[in-house]
Amino acid sequence: MNEYPSCYPPAITDHWQAIAGVLAGEPEVTSVLLLGSAARGELAYVELDGRLEMFSDYELLVVSERSLSAPGRQRIAARLAALEREFAQRNPLFHIDVLFRQRRRLSTLPPIIFTYELKANARVLYGQDVRPLLPEVTPANLDLRNTNEILIKRLWAILLYTPRRLLYGPLSPLAEMVWGYVLCRNALDLTTVLLPHCGMLLPSYGQRVQYLVAHYGELPLMPHFAEEFPAFLRTCLQERQSLHFSQPLPIRYAKMVHYLEAACHFLLARVADPGAPLPQQLIAHSHRLFNERPISRGEWANLLRLTIDYAKKRGPLAAARWLRIPRKGIATAGLLAAHRALIAHQSGQEAEAAAQMAESARLLAHIAVAPLPLLQGDFADRWLALRRAWGDFWREFVRLGDPRYRQRFERVMGWEDDRDTAQSTCPGTGAAS
């Protein structure tokens, strides 16, 4: 049973056929599902220099009857990595991301956005259709704390994909497309977080933005967001696909961070009496906003690993104190400060930039297992070192120390496009549902 979305050019369908062919050759694999923007019909891509350039990734769920053996997972990862190289994308956004699940565990997936989108959007590339096994997720049973954590992931994603060249000079055309796409794509997840708090779950960015634009006046968002917020989201939806940007990207960046802060204020107003500065509120009410306790076996095992590592470095009492601190609230405040530092630097406010960078480093030092490196050099050197330190924390705490993520992280952090793309074919419009 194959369900390749019909809205894409043949080159993309060829990619999926190649991926399905690799996975179908594994005897333990019973199903392969396509997830994410590809399954929704919302992939972003352009034609550059006469060939397809993908700005979205391919997300896959690989299902087996029994837990895949370590050699089997390694073999699949190696073959998919070879396909990534064969697809030869110049930008750092594209990759093939694969999740492994046993068939019997599908019915026990938690009521989170991932489960909802998996059931609503996934397409079968190979094997059995396992979507009926997935639990129903509704606004009534959705884990809102887990949904709120999407804001932390968006703050990190923007930080990670900010091109290095932005710190040193003008961006190349391809780097500008990358950063513009990142800003637009991450803005759209504001709807993913906000609408469930208004009692609405919708499966795609297009449907979410359309609903918010049509019903903005009826939703409890206006006190926290500007009147232009729906128009901002509609523009991000359009420009995520076209990769033509209607305003300078530093302005879009500042607006994006402003709206992420507004989303934090909105969430805090639902669990607390506002009054203190935002960083203090995020930290004080972190347990009410986010799942500070793990919600999966993998997260529990990783927390145990990190706690043991922390105890070895700093002692058992320090590890016990570390376990009690609100790590996700601190991470949100620290990532916001890192973004404010770059925004202040871009506008020439160097004292504010230095203060925000110091605040971000101070907050990270509270939650990082490894000691922070000394931040030295000019602003660009210090900010990039701070970003790397946040990346080290993210890899260990959120990505559970996944060694595959380390390779991807290094590729993204070091990515620069120094080739002249001025003669490239003008970007076309990506397919949209």
Backbone hydrogen bonds, N-H to C=O, Kabsch-Sander energy under -0.5 kcal/mol:
donor,donor_aa,acceptor,acceptor_aa,energy
3,E,124,V,-2.6
8,Y,5,P,-0.6
12,I,9,P,-1.2
13,T,9,P,-1.4
14,D,10,P,-2.6
15,H,11,A,-1.4
16,W,12,I,-1.8
17,Q,13,T,-2.3
18,A,14,D,-2.1
19,I,15,H,-2.3
20,A,16,W,-3.0
21,G,17,Q,-2.2
22,V,18,A,-1.9
23,L,19,I,-2.2
24,A,20,A,-2.9
25,G,21,G,-0.8
25,G,22,V,-0.5
26,E,23,L,-1.7
29,V,26,E,-1.4
30,T,63,V,-2.9
31,S,63,V,-1.5
32,V,126,Y,-2.5
33,L,61,L,-2.6
34,L,123,R,-3.4
35,L,59,E,-3.0
38,A,35,L,-0.5
39,A,35,L,-1.0
40,R,36,G,-1.7
41,G,37,S,-0.8
41,G,38,A,-0.7
42,E,37,S,-3.1
46,V,53,E,-2.2
48,L,46,V,-0.6
48,L,51,R,-2.8
51,R,48,L,-1.7
53,E,46,V,-3.1
55,F,44,A,-2.8
56,S,44,A,-0.8
58,Y,95,H,-2.3
59,E,35,L,-0.6
59,E,57,D,-0.5
60,L,97,D,-2.8
61,L,33,L,-2.5
62,V,60,L,-0.5
62,V,99,L,-3.3
63,V,31,S,-2.7
63,V,61,L,-0.6
64,S,101,R,-1.7
65,E,28,E,-0.7
73,R,69,S,-2.4
74,Q,70,A,-2.5
75,R,71,P,-2.3
76,I,72,G,-2.3
77,A,73,R,-2.8
78,A,74,Q,-2.3
79,R,75,R,-2.3
80,L,76,I,-2.6
81,A,77,A,-2.2
82,A,78,A,-1.9
83,L,79,R,-1.7
84,E,80,L,-2.5
85,R,81,A,-2.0
86,E,82,A,-2.0
87,F,83,L,-2.6
88,A,84,E,-0.9
97,D,58,Y,-3.0
97,D,95,H,-0.6
98,V,96,I,-0.5
99,L,60,L,-2.4
101,R,62,V,-2.3
103,R,64,S,-2.6
105,R,102,Q,-1.2
106,L,102,Q,-0.5
106,L,103,R,-1.4
108,T,105,R,-1.0
109,L,106,L,-1.4
112,I,110,P,-2.1
116,Y,112,I,-2.2
117,E,113,I,-3.0
118,L,114,F,-2.3
119,K,115,T,-2.2
120,A,116,Y,-2.3
121,N,117,E,-2.8
122,A,117,E,-0.6
122,A,118,L,-1.4
123,R,34,L,-2.0
125,L,32,V,-2.9
125,L,123,R,-0.6
126,Y,32,V,-1.6
128,Q,30,T,-1.7
130,V,128,Q,-0.9
133,L,130,V,-1.6
134,L,131,R,-1.5
141,N,138,T,-0.6
142,L,138,T,-1.7
143,D,111,P,-3.0
144,L,142,L,-1.1
147,T,143,D,-1.8
148,N,144,L,-2.6
149,E,145,R,-1.2
150,I,147,T,-1.7
151,L,148,N,-1.8
153,K,149,E,-1.8
154,R,150,I,-2.3
155,L,151,L,-2.3
156,W,152,I,-2.1
157,A,153,K,-2.7
158,I,154,R,-2.3
159,L,155,L,-1.6
160,L,156,W,-2.9
161,Y,157,A,-2.3
162,T,158,I,-0.7
162,T,159,L,-0.7
164,R,415,W,-0.7
166,L,163,P,-1.4
167,L,164,R,-1.8
168,Y,165,R,-1.3
169,G,165,R,-2.1
176,E,172,S,-2.5
177,M,173,P,-1.9
178,V,174,L,-2.3
179,W,175,A,-2.5
180,G,176,E,-2.7
181,Y,177,M,-2.7
182,V,178,V,-2.4
183,L,179,W,-2.4
184,C,180,G,-2.3
185,R,181,Y,-3.3
186,N,182,V,-2.2
187,A,183,L,-1.6
188,L,184,C,-1.5
189,D,185,R,-0.6
189,D,186,N,-0.5
190,L,187,A,-1.9
191,T,188,L,-1.2
192,T,188,L,-0.7
193,V,189,D,-1.5
194,L,190,L,-2.8
195,L,191,T,-1.9
197,H,193,V,-0.6
197,H,194,L,-0.8
198,C,194,L,-0.5
198,C,195,L,-1.6
199,G,196,P,-1.5
200,M,195,L,-2.2
208,R,204,S,-2.2
209,V,205,Y,-2.9
210,Q,206,G,-2.2
211,Y,207,Q,-2.3
212,L,208,R,-2.6
213,V,209,V,-2.8
214,A,210,Q,-2.1
215,H,211,Y,-2.1
216,Y,212,L,-0.9
218,E,215,H,-1.7
219,L,215,H,-1.0
219,L,216,Y,-1.0
221,L,219,L,-1.1
222,M,219,L,-0.9
224,H,221,L,-2.2
225,F,221,L,-1.6
229,F,226,A,-1.6
232,F,228,E,-2.4
233,L,229,F,-2.2
234,R,230,P,-2.4
235,T,231,A,-2.4
236,C,232,F,-2.2
237,L,233,L,-2.4
238,Q,234,R,-2.0
239,E,235,T,-2.9
240,R,236,C,-1.9
241,Q,237,L,-0.8
241,Q,238,Q,-0.5
242,S,238,Q,-2.2
243,L,239,E,-2.2
251,I,248,P,-0.8
252,R,248,P,-1.8
253,Y,249,L,-3.0
254,A,250,P,-2.1
255,K,251,I,-2.2
256,M,252,R,-2.5
257,V,253,Y,-2.4
258,H,254,A,-2.1
259,Y,255,K,-2.5
260,L,256,M,-2.0
261,E,257,V,-2.2
262,A,258,H,-2.2
263,A,259,Y,-2.3
264,C,260,L,-1.8
265,H,261,E,-2.2
266,F,262,A,-2.5
267,L,263,A,-2.4
268,L,264,C,-2.5
269,A,265,H,-2.2
270,R,266,F,-0.6
270,R,267,L,-0.9
271,V,267,L,-0.5
271,V,268,L,-1.3
272,A,268,L,-2.4
275,G,276,A,-0.7
281,Q,277,P,-2.1
282,L,278,L,-2.8
283,I,279,P,-1.9
284,A,280,Q,-2.7
285,H,281,Q,-2.4
286,S,283,I,-0.9
288,R,285,H,-1.2
289,L,285,H,-1.4
290,F,286,S,-3.1
292,E,290,F,-1.4
300,W,296,S,-2.2
301,A,297,R,-2.6
302,N,298,G,-2.2
303,L,299,E,-2.5
304,L,300,W,-2.1
305,R,301,A,-2.1
306,L,302,N,-2.7
307,T,303,L,-2.4
308,I,304,L,-2.3
309,D,305,R,-2.1
310,Y,306,L,-2.8
311,A,307,T,-2.6
312,K,308,I,-2.1
313,K,309,D,-1.7
314,R,310,Y,-2.9
315,G,311,A,-2.1
319,A,315,G,-1.9
320,A,316,P,-2.3
321,R,317,L,-2.1
322,W,318,A,-2.4
323,L,319,A,-2.0
324,R,320,A,-0.8
324,R,321,R,-0.7
325,I,321,R,-0.9
325,I,322,W,-0.6
327,R,325,I,-1.8
330,I,326,P,-2.2
331,A,327,R,-2.5
332,T,328,K,-2.2
333,A,329,G,-2.1
334,G,330,I,-2.7
335,L,331,A,-2.6
336,L,332,T,-2.1
337,A,333,A,-1.9
338,A,334,G,-1.8
339,H,335,L,-2.0
340,R,336,L,-2.5
341,A,337,A,-2.1
342,L,338,A,-1.5
343,I,339,H,-2.4
344,A,340,R,-2.7
345,H,341,A,-2.2
346,Q,342,L,-2.3
347,S,343,I,-1.3
348,G,345,H,-1.5
349,Q,344,A,-2.8
350,E,348,G,-1.3
353,A,349,Q,-2.4
354,A,350,E,-2.5
355,A,351,A,-2.1
356,Q,352,E,-2.6
357,M,353,A,-2.2
358,A,354,A,-2.3
359,E,355,A,-2.1
360,S,356,Q,-2.5
361,A,357,M,-2.4
362,R,358,A,-2.3
363,L,359,E,-2.3
364,L,360,S,-2.3
365,A,361,A,-2.2
366,H,362,R,-0.8
366,H,363,L,-0.8
367,I,363,L,-0.8
367,I,364,L,-1.0
368,A,364,L,-2.5
376,Q,374,L,-0.7
382,R,378,D,-2.5
383,W,379,F,-3.1
384,L,380,A,-2.4
385,A,381,D,-1.9
386,L,382,R,-2.3
387,R,383,W,-2.5
388,R,384,L,-2.1
389,A,385,A,-2.0
390,W,386,L,-2.4
391,G,387,R,-2.3
392,D,388,R,-2.3
393,F,389,A,-1.9
394,W,390,W,-2.8
395,R,391,G,-2.7
396,E,392,D,-1.6
397,F,393,F,-3.2
398,V,394,W,-1.9
399,R,394,W,-2.3
401,G,395,R,-2.6
402,D,399,R,-1.9
405,Y,402,D,-0.6
406,R,402,D,-1.0
407,Q,403,P,-1.1
408,R,404,R,-1.6
409,F,405,Y,-3.2
410,E,406,R,-2.5
411,R,407,Q,-2.0
412,V,408,R,-2.5
413,M,409,F,-2.7
414,G,410,E,-1.8
415,W,412,V,-1.0
418,D,416,E,-0.7
421,T,419,R,-0.7
424,S,421,T,-1.8
430,G,241,Q,-1.8
